[in-house]
Structure formats: structure tokens, C-alpha cells
Amino acid sequence: MIVSYKWLNEYLDLSNISAKELADQMSLTGIEVEGIEVKADGLKKIVVGEVKECIPHPDSDHLSICQVDIGEEELSQIVCGAPNVQAGIKVIVALPGSRIAGNVKIKKGKMRGQVSNGMICSLQEIGYADNVIAKEFAEGIQYLPEEAVVGEPVFKYLDMDDALIELSITPNRADALSMRGVAYEVGAIYRQTPQFKELPLIESSKLASDQIKVTVEDTTDAPAYQIRIIEDVKIAPSPQWLQNRLMNAGIRPINNVVDVTNYVLLLFGQPLHAFDYQRLASQEIVVRRAHHGESLVTLDGEVRELSPEQIVITNGQEPVALAGVMGGLDSEIVETTTTVALEAALFDPIAIRKASKAFNLRSESSARFEKGINQATVGQACDFAAAMIAQLAQGTVLKGAVVGSSVAAKDTLVDVTLARINQYLGTSLSFAEVDEIFTALGFTFQQNDGKYTVSVPPRRWDIQIAADLIEEVARIYGYNRLPSTLPSGQTVAGSLTAEQKAVRKIRSLLEGNGLNEAISYALTTEEKAQRFTFKDSQVTKLDWPMTEERAVLRMNLISGLLDDVAYNTARRNNQVALYEVGRVFYQNGDAKKALPLEENHIAFALAGEWNNKDWQTSVEKVDYFYAKGILDQLFTELSVDNRIRYERASELTDLHPGRSAFVYLDDEKIGFIGQVHPTIAKNYEVPETYVAELNLEALIQASFNQFVFVPVSKFPSMSRDIAMLVKEETSHQEVMETIQSSAGRFLNDVTIFDVYQGKNIEAGYKSVAYSLTFVNAEATLTDEEVNSAMKKVVQALTDQLAAVIR
């Protein structure tokens, strides 16, 4: 929600309160302020000009030479390329030496040989986004109102000197999605009562009910629905002040009728819709659920196939609008419209949410219907809009609103005691202080024996229980004024659990290897959630996701890390080494009945360079062995290295089939390591990337009580090398296990030091060589003991792996 500081000043006295001070105070009372923008900031020497003469450029088919009055003694010549420039209009002029949007400096120059003393500007060139500019000016320059004074800065005529305060409104505070709601909020902060100007509604003697009939088939779908008829309207552009307010709020001006509906949307938070009465093709409005096979061409020109999940507005026969989301193209207000049917309603929030999601149509109207509408001002907003249309479009409002359904808005009564307020907040507030806060909020109340019965008006439909009232007291009293207190009771010395100690050890090890911690969203897309998984699981979907990009709970950490790698790579970071500790979510039952299983995982991703090139070091790219080396260190640190084995993971299709492996702890698969498949890497737009993900819970559990201190032997060790030919498909893990199981108790270490395939090696085979280290902690080893162990190793390799010893 973007709040105009100037507009707010019409309802409250903020003359001694700056926009910055107001924003700070609103943030302290619970409505977060994202930022403050003044569109004029950074712009200078931009004034009102009047085009006195406009002739075609002799050497160009699209340029014009304009003589412009900028309030000086002589006219200023400016060459302009806008197709809509003409004599007799007032325009935005950037003088020589001025600065426009993007910190661009305008200088005096020549265009095709003609002197140009500055620039006639479009709204885009002074900082407006394309989507908020009226279509008639979108491809050219903006015309200023006739009353604009030549030579004066343009900012006040476009309200560019207004401070625009952007609020981050949480779903429970939808009342602040309107200027009136924000005025009540600010009024409570500064102990003022907002004063709203009434617009008198003058009706003709002709009855609206004689012109249209309204029927609501199910009042659950539309608890309130009414139509007003305004005749003899003249469609034209809105006055500049109205266009300014809409553009500053991020809404494109259309015409005086449509702009009024959007203005009232901002003012009351009440969405309205204007139909062209003649184009409805009937004198009837029926609100119902759509039928199978029906379709509607919406205002954006798209054909929408409807279903009974959607509420539609019909002319008695066919849909003319998708309720609460978007109107129909066939009944929109056009230049020839003379009679307007103005709709004001309340719609079922769930149905509106489903419709906007189904068609991917998110609008200011649907957002408000989803979050809630002030039921007390539906009719008031409609009357205000009708009066405003009559004023700006010279229309005549027919007598009475034609009502299809209505609700009687009532105050909500909530009880709370002073003792409970103070207990929750840790304060010692008095009755007088709480009375003053409720009065500032505009809540009437009765107090008897320490108990308040508070009457909450319909504009604050978020307040239903005592805890809500206590929160209001805390907000207006000031969160920053609440005392800091420690919990009472017996205290115990804090300490880390064994799991926390293990996680800290792991973080330290990874960071010592040059990795940085990343934190990714737990919500992702269904496609990303199902990648890089080593367990069978269903996805856990959210019923009402905020976006399609955050619709399901993740089942892996890698997808999030790859997004981070892509982000860094796009910004030319050639050394990306990230890790994450977080939960993944597995669902093996009915997702609507059972909660997902949460499992703590650890993952990392390496991409780009491991070492940068300098005067003494060549560039080293990350590879599989850097990633595996980090895992090996991790397993050693957790004292589970002797229980870990790797197996080829060719069936994990998201990884390179020849550079990937599953990780097993004893016989339990706890993760994987490998290169991201080139196709997946291309989709993410990342370079060659190596990843690993492990079940952290299983690792930590296995590491408990595993560490056993072994003193360094005071007796010398002996080493033997062995080289062999084995089949190409024989894994290193198989060779290692065979050696370790047959070498006896004196084997201390096994290391591979050579792998060779090629010349002099039979096809389908490979040569591998290992170094075996033996040590006896109690005596000096003899050659006979080592030779005996080696003989057993050779026999086992020959029998079990059909190895040929070289």
C-alpha cells in the first residue's frame, strides 16, 4: 500500500510531523514501512513550458522544431521527437543543465543541424513507470493542465513533491489497505480524529429500480451486492489531481469513470466496478456460480474458460464479469458510454482467491476481497463514487441503489481486564492510560470493576478476542516502551546439546574449507522439490501459496543452493562455495491428514574456481575430488569414516552418471555426492557444479560415543605396495573392503596411488595400485608377519575380485 503524505494531510493535521517521522512512528506501532519516495528527488531545472509554434524538421520525418515559452523574455527552440507534440499545449521542459531520471544531464545541443535548448519530456523521462502512464501519453509527451504557470517547476502540478510512504501490510491488517484506514491508524498514533469530507449525493426523481433488476442466487457468494445507475455521463480524461493520485499509487489513469472507481478503491478500500449499461444487453444483473462450458473475455482481451468454482456477474444469460477479479471486455466503459451501472459488493474471499489463482490474475480488487472489506462502508463507498462520477462526468444519479443482498454491519464486543493486559505486557498501566488508548483507537467501551467491554467498529474486523485488544494497547502504547523482564522461576545454566555441538563442529569444518553458509527458502516449486532426492516421497503442497514459486515444501537443499550459485554466477563471482544446514520435508501419508516428516540435512555446492590465478599459482577448477575430500574430512571429524562407503549413483538422474555416488553409513543410504548433470546446470545457468547432501541427523547419531583415542605407536610401521589388474566396473570401494577384511589386525592404512587404463592394458580392465601400511602397537613388526598379511590380501583379491596381481 502506497500512502500519499499530501492526501493524508487532508484528513489529519500533520503540519508539524515530517514524512520520515511519521514513517518511523508507524513502524514502531506495528505497520512496517518499506520506504519513502519523493519523485522529485534528484531532478532539477524541469519547468512548465508552452509550445507556441511547432513545425516539421526539414531534415527528418519524425522530428519537430518547437518554439517554447518557458517564462523568459524570448522563446526557446527545442527539437522534439514525440508524435503528439503540437502548438498550444503546456508541456514538461528540461532546461539545459537539468537532470532527469537516471541522473541524466540535459545539455544544449543540435539535432540534425537545428539548435535544441533542452528537452520536452515524457513522464517516463522524469521517472514514471510505463504501466502507470495514461495510454494517450504512453508513446509521447505528457500534456500539463491549462492552469499550469509557464516557467514554474512542474513538480507541484504532478504531485512529484509528495512523499509516498510504502507500507508492508500483513494479512491481519487489511484495514490499512485504504487511505481512510491509514488515517484512523495515524490518528490513533497522534491522538487525532480524522475528518473526512463528505460528497453530497444528488439524485434525480427517476428510479434506478425501473432500469435494472439485481438477483443474487447465493448470498454466501455475495453477502452484499448493489447497483447504482448514473445517466448522461460524458467520458473524458480525469482532472490532473486525480490522475496524479492514481499514478503515485501505481495505477494507470483510464477515464473519469474508471478512475473514480480506482480512487474510491484507494480511499475506502472498497473495490467497485463500472459497467456500460447499454452494452450489458439486458436490464438484469444475476450473480451466480459459472456453469461448465461458459467463457468470458476479460478486460485484458484473454478468453477465460470458467468453472463452477468461480463467481460471475451475468446479464441474466451470460457472464459479463469475473466477480471480484476482472470485468468483461464487452461491458467495459468506452468513449461512447452514456449510462453507467456502478457495482459495489462483498464476495466470498475463498472463491475470489481461487479464481485469481486459477487465472493468474492478481489485482488490487482481488487482494482486498481476499483479505477482507469493511462491511459498514459498502454502500457509503458506492454513494461517494456515484456522486464523484456525477461531478466529474456531468452525470445524473438515479434515485436509490438496487440491492440484491446486504449485510448489517455490527460492532464486535470484546471483554478484557486491566490485570490481564498488564500481565501479558509486563506493564503497570492505569485505567486512565488504557482508557486514553481505546479512545485514540476510536473504540467505545465500558469499564466495571477492572473489566473492559470494548465495542470494536466494523472497520477493524481483525479484532475478535481479548488478545487482539491487548495487542492494540501494546501498539499504541509503544512496543519500544514495554519493559524488559526476565522469566521468573528457577534458573538453570545454559549449555549446548550434543546435537548442537556436533552441528557447530560441522559448520566450523566447512567454513574452514572456505565454504560460506547460505539460507534458502523452505518453500519451492514442485519440480525443484522433487529433484536431487534419494528417498521416495510425495510433495507437501500448501493449500494457499502466496506464489507458484513457493507452493510446496522442499525435499532437498540442493535446489536452493543452485539458485544461490546462479545468483552469484550472474554477478561474475567465479568462486562459489556454499553450504546449508536445514530441514527437508518428506510426506508418505495423506498430506491432508498427516504432517510431513522433517529431517535435518546438510548440503554444499562448489562451482567455478578453487584457486585463483596469481603470480605463483595456476587456476584450479573445482572437481569431484575436492567435494569428496570435504566429505572425507567431515566423516573423519565425526569419527564415522570407518563406517562410510560410496556406491555409484547412476540412477540419480539429476547428477552426472559417471561422476556421482551414493553415500552409505553401514547399510543405510544417507546421501549423495556428484556433479550436477549438465542439462540441469544449463537450466539453472550455472557452470560445472559439484554438490553433496547428507542426512545430518543420521550422521550425528552415528557419531555419538564413536571417538576412541588411539596412542601413536612407538614401534615403526612397514609399508607394502600392490598393483593389480581388475575389471573396469570393479569399484575402489570393493577393493578397499576386500583388502581391509583380509589384511589382519596390523593393517593401519590403505591408500590408492595409481589408476591406469590405456596402452598395454587389456580393454575392459584397469590397473590400480595401493599402498598398505602395517603397524603393531605392542611390538616391532617382522617381515614374516607383513608377508603373511600380504599373502592373504593377494589371495582374497584373486578369489573375490578375479584380480591379476602385477
Secondary structure by P-SEA (a helix, b strand, c coil): ccccaaaaaaccccccccaaaaaaaaaaaccccccccccccccccbbbbbbcccccccccccbbbbbccccccbbbbbbbccccccccbbbbbbcccccccccbbbbbbccccccccccccccccccccccccccccccbbbbccccccccccccccccccbbbbbbbccccccccccaaaaaaaaaaaacbbbbbbbbbbbbccccccccbbbbbcccccccccbbbbbcccccccccaaaaaaaaaaccccccaaaaaaaaaaaaccbbbbbccccccccccccccccccccccccccccccccccccccccccccccccccccccccccccccccccbbbbbcccaaaaaaaaaaaccccaaaaaaaaccccccaaaaaaaaaaaaaaaaccccccccccccccbbbbbbbbbbaaaaaaaacccccaaaaaaaaaaaccccccccccccccccccccccccaaaaaaaaaaaaccccbbbbcccccccbbbbcaaaaaaaaaaaaaaaabbbbbbbbcccccccccccccbbbbbbbbccccccccccccccaaaaaaaaaaaaaaacccbbbbbbbbbbbbbcccccccccbbbbbbbccccccccccccccccccccaaaaaaaaaaaaaaacccccccccccccccccccccbbbbbcccccccccccccaaaaaaaccccccccccaaaaaaaaacccbbbbccccbbbbbbbbbbbccccccaaaaaaaaaacccccccccccccccccccccccbbbbbbbbbbbbccccccaaaaaaaaaaaaaaaaaacccccc
